[in-house]
């Protein structure tokens, strides 16, 4: 079934000059970042600090303490190198979804700064920010988004004025799954890049390798995904003595194939020819190649922004904040509370 929809125009967004800078503050999880976009939406530098646990995963309270400790220094660095406060027209911040203690640090910094320089405050949806920065940078108008990150795995399309989740993980995000697997092998956070490196090494040394003996469960459930079974089966393969690089290769092949399959179904269902990747796992070259191959086979196109815009960053928050300021209204102070469980489809898409 093909669903007709009017596509928002990136060109229309860029033709509107805000006449100043929008600062964006990102603090949903392990990253605290402040970045900006200029009046026509071109992202500038993001200054970021990252929580890197020595062992285990991210503890929300410890991450929030990290963000609070680094916020002042990051803001000073941005203002000394990139931005003049008199040019700032608005302060945007991640209102959700994310870890509550971390979100509250970013929101507090945003409120204080907006009050101090007397500019509008704009709370934005973190997931939608990934979409909009990708659309703006890749010049694609109406894509299906494969959003693959640590905390989220969703396949999203714009239908009837909102971004609708057509499929998503039923348990853990794909990035979280890769990190859990890596952590069990003694690989520190973030584990995804090391898993990718080991998989590439295995394939380089075994170019004719097959998945015989490395089979993992099917992760697709209708239009949704489930990665816990993949994780458990991959851990079992390692325990049985299979080479770690081989298991890393198999884990990527199975997990990414599942994501691409659901993305292709979404493109067919929604009648769209563009695929956009977002989230930290979109930095993975194997996933990028698989998406490009699928889109090409359908006569479509696959897009992915620069890697620094795939991971969480302040510039993507500023990108969405600019759009909301142009096409909507600022966030009132009494409505600026964080929303840990904010859904992608709760944000109206007013720009067109």
C-alpha positions in Angstrom: 0.0 0.0 0.0 1.3 3.5 -0.9 0.5 6.3 1.4 0.5 9.8 -0.1 2.2 12.5 1.8 3.5 16.0 1.2 7.2 16.2 1.7 8.8 19.0 3.7 11.2 21.0 1.7 14.8 21.5 2.9 15.2 24.3 0.4 12.3 26.2 2.0 13.9 25.7 5.4 17.2 27.1 4.2 15.6 30.1 2.4 14.5 31.5 5.8 17.3 33.4 7.5 16.9 33.6 11.2 19.4 36.4 11.3 21.5 34.9 14.1 22.8 31.8 15.8 20.9 29.0 17.6 22.8 27.2 20.4 21.8 23.5 21.0 22.5 21.6 24.2 22.5 17.8 24.1 22.5 15.7 27.3 20.3 12.6 26.8 22.8 10.0 27.9 26.6 9.6 27.9 27.3 12.8 25.8 27.2 16.4 27.0 27.5 18.6 24.0 26.9 22.2 23.1 26.8 23.2 19.4 25.2 25.7 17.1 23.8 26.5 13.7 23.8 29.8 11.9 20.8 31.7 10.6 20.3 29.5 7.5 20.8 26.2 9.3 24.5 25.4 8.6 25.9 23.5 11.7 29.0 24.8 13.3 31.3 23.1 15.7 30.0 21.1 18.6 32.1 20.9 21.8 31.5 17.6 23.6 32.5 15.6 26.6 31.8 11.9 26.9 31.2 9.5 29.8 33.5 6.5 29.3 32.9 3.9 32.1 35.9 1.8 33.0 33.6 -1.1 33.5 29.9 -1.7 33.2 27.4 0.5 31.5 26.3 4.1 31.9 25.0 5.0 35.4 22.5 7.8 35.0 23.5 9.7 38.2 27.2 9.4 37.5 26.6 10.6 34.0 24.6 13.5 35.2 27.4 14.4 37.6 29.9 14.3 34.7 27.7 16.6 32.6 27.4 19.1 35.5 31.2 19.1 36.0 31.9 19.7 32.3 29.0 22.1 31.3 30.8 25.3 32.2 34.0 24.5 30.5 32.3 23.3 27.3 30.2 26.5 27.2 33.3 28.7 27.7 35.2 26.9 25.0 32.3 27.3 22.5 32.0 31.0 23.3 35.7 31.6 23.1 36.2 29.9 19.7 32.9 29.9 17.8 30.0 32.0 19.0 29.4 35.6 20.2 26.5 35.8 22.7 25.1 38.9 21.0 24.5 36.8 17.9 22.5 34.2 19.7 18.7 34.2 18.9 17.6 31.1 20.9 18.8 28.3 23.1 17.6 24.7 22.3 17.9 21.6 24.4 17.1 18.0 24.4 13.8 17.7 26.3 13.7 13.9 25.7 13.8 11.0 25.4 16.8 10.0 27.5 18.1 9.4 31.0 16.2 11.7 33.5 19.2 12.9 35.5 21.2 13.7 32.4 18.3 15.5 30.7 17.8 17.7 33.7 21.4 18.9 33.6 21.1 20.0 30.0 17.7 21.6 30.6 19.0 23.5 33.6 21.9 24.9 31.6 19.6 25.9 28.8 17.1 27.7 31.0 19.9 29.6 32.8 21.6 30.7 29.6 18.3 31.7 27.9 17.3 33.7 31.0 20.7 35.4 31.2 20.8 36.6 27.6 17.1 37.0 27.3 16.4 34.8 24.3 13.7 32.1 23.6 14.0 28.6 25.1 13.2 25.7 22.8 12.8 22.1 24.0 13.3 19.6 21.2 12.8 15.9 20.6 16.2 14.2 20.4 15.0 11.5 17.9 13.5 14.1 15.5 16.8 16.1 15.8 18.6 13.1 14.3 16.2 13.2 11.3 16.3 16.9 10.7 20.1 17.3 10.8 20.4 14.4 8.4 17.8 15.9 6.0 19.5 19.3 6.1 23.0 18.0 5.5 22.2 15.3 3.0 19.6 17.3 1.1 17.0 14.6 1.1 13.4 15.8 1.5 11.2 12.9 2.6 13.2 9.8 3.7 12.6 6.8 5.8 15.0 7.1 8.7 16.8 4.1 10.1 17.7 5.4 13.5 20.3 3.1 15.1 21.9 4.2 18.3 22.7 2.9 21.8 19.3 3.5 23.3 17.1 3.4 20.2 16.5 1.4 17.1 13.6 2.7 15.1 12.4 2.9 11.5 10.6 6.2 11.0 8.7 7.9 8.2 6.8 11.2 7.9 3.1 10.6 7.5 0.3 13.1 8.1 2.4 15.8 9.7 4.4 13.7 12.2 7.3 11.3 12.1 5.7 7.8 12.6 7.5 4.9 14.1 6.8 2.0 11.6 9.1 -0.4 13.4 11.3 -0.5 16.5 13.2 -2.7 18.9 11.1 -4.6 21.3 13.9 -5.0 23.8 17.3 -3.1 23.6 18.8 -0.8 21.1 21.3 -2.2 18.6 24.1 0.0 20.0 23.3 -1.2 23.5 23.4 -4.8 22.2 26.8 -4.4 20.6 28.2 -2.7 23.7 26.9 -5.5 26.0 28.5 -8.1 23.7 31.8 -6.2 23.7 31.7 -5.6 27.5 31.4 -9.4 28.0 34.7 -9.8 26.0 36.5 -7.2 28.2 36.1 -4.4 25.6 35.4 -1.0 27.3 32.6 1.3 26.3 31.8 2.1 23.6 32.2 -1.4 22.2 30.6 -1.0 18.8 33.7 0.5 17.0 35.9 -2.4 18.3 33.3 -5.0 17.2 33.4 -3.4 13.7 37.2 -3.5 13.7 37.3 -7.1 14.7 34.7 -8.0 12.1 36.7 -6.3 9.4 39.9 -8.1 10.4 38.1 -11.5 10.2 36.7 -10.8 6.7 40.1 -9.5 5.5 41.8 -12.7 6.7 39.0 -14.9 5.6 37.5 -13.4 2.4 35.6 -16.6 1.6 34.1 -17.0 5.1 30.5 -18.2 5.4 28.1 -18.1 8.2 28.1 -21.9 8.6 28.5 -22.6 12.3 28.0 -18.9 13.0 24.2 -18.7 12.6 22.3 -16.5 15.0 18.6 -16.1 15.5 16.3 -14.1 13.2 15.9 -10.6 14.7 12.9 -9.4 12.7 9.4 -9.7 14.2 6.9 -8.3 11.8 8.0 -4.7 11.4 9.8 -4.7 14.7 13.2 -6.0 15.9 14.5 -7.9 18.9 18.2 -8.1 19.7 18.4 -9.9 23.0 18.3 -13.3 21.3 21.1 -12.3 19.0 23.2 -11.2 22.0 22.7 -14.4 24.0 23.4 -16.6 20.9 26.6 -14.6 20.1 27.8 -14.9 23.7 27.2 -18.7 23.5 29.3 -19.0 20.3 32.2 -17.3 22.1 31.8 -19.7 25.0 31.9 -22.6 22.6 35.3 -21.5 21.4 34.4 -19.7 18.1 37.0 -17.0 17.2 35.9 -13.6 18.6 36.5 -11.8 15.3 34.3 -14.4 13.5 31.5 -13.9 16.0 31.8 -10.1 15.7 31.4 -10.5 11.9 28.4 -12.8 12.3 26.8 -10.5 14.8 27.0 -7.5 12.5 25.8 -9.4 9.5 22.7 -10.7 11.3 21.8 -7.5 13.2 22.4 -5.1 10.3 20.5 -7.4 7.8 17.5 -7.3 10.2 17.6 -3.5 10.3 17.9 -3.1 6.6 15.0 -5.6 6.0 12.7 -3.6 8.2 13.8 -0.3 6.5 13.1 -1.7 3.1 9.6 -2.8 4.1 9.0 0.7 5.5 10.1 2.3 2.2 7.8 0.0 0.3 4.8 0.6 2.7 5.2 4.4 2.8 6.1 4.8 -0.9 9.4 6.5 -0.3 12.6 6.3 -2.3 15.1 7.9 0.1 16.7 6.2 3.1 18.4 8.2 5.8 20.7 6.8 8.5 21.1 8.4 11.9 22.4 7.6 15.4 25.8 6.5 16.5 25.6 3.0 14.9 25.2 4.8 11.5 28.9 5.5 11.8 29.5 1.8 11.0 30.8 1.4 7.4 29.2 -2.0 7.0 25.8 -0.8 7.9 26.2 2.1 5.5 27.2 -0.2 2.7 24.3 -2.6 3.3 21.8 0.4 3.3 23.3 1.8 0.1 23.0 -1.6 -1.6 19.4 -2.1 -0.6 18.3 1.4 -1.7 20.1 1.1 -5.0 18.4 -2.2 -5.7 15.1 -0.4 -5.3 16.0 2.4 -7.6 16.3 4.7 -4.6 19.1 6.4 -2.6 20.7 6.1 0.8 22.0 9.0 2.8 24.1 9.5 5.9 25.5 12.7 7.3 29.1 13.2 8.4 30.0 10.9 11.3 30.2 13.7 13.8 26.6 14.5 13.1 25.5 10.8 13.5 26.6 10.6 17.1 24.8 12.7 19.7 25.9 16.4 19.4 24.7 19.9 20.1 24.5 21.0 16.5 21.7 18.6 15.7 19.7 20.0 18.7 20.3 23.5 17.4 19.2 22.4 13.9 15.8 21.3 15.2 15.5 24.3 17.5 16.0 26.6 14.6 13.2 24.9 12.7 10.8 25.0 15.6 11.6 28.7 16.2 10.9 29.5 12.5 7.8 27.5 12.1 6.4 27.2 15.6 6.8 28.9 19.0 9.3 28.8 21.9 8.9 26.6 24.9 7.3 28.3 27.9 9.3 27.9 31.1 6.5 25.9 32.8 6.5 23.5 29.9 10.3 23.0 29.8 10.4 20.0 32.1 12.2 16.9 30.7 10.3 14.0 29.2 12.2 10.8 29.6 9.8 8.7 27.5 9.1 11.3 24.8 8.1 9.5 21.6 9.2 10.4 18.1 5.6 10.8 16.9 4.7 13.3 19.7 6.3 16.2 17.9 4.2 18.0 15.3 6.2 18.7 12.1 5.2 22.2 11.1 7.9 23.1 8.7 7.0 22.5 5.0 
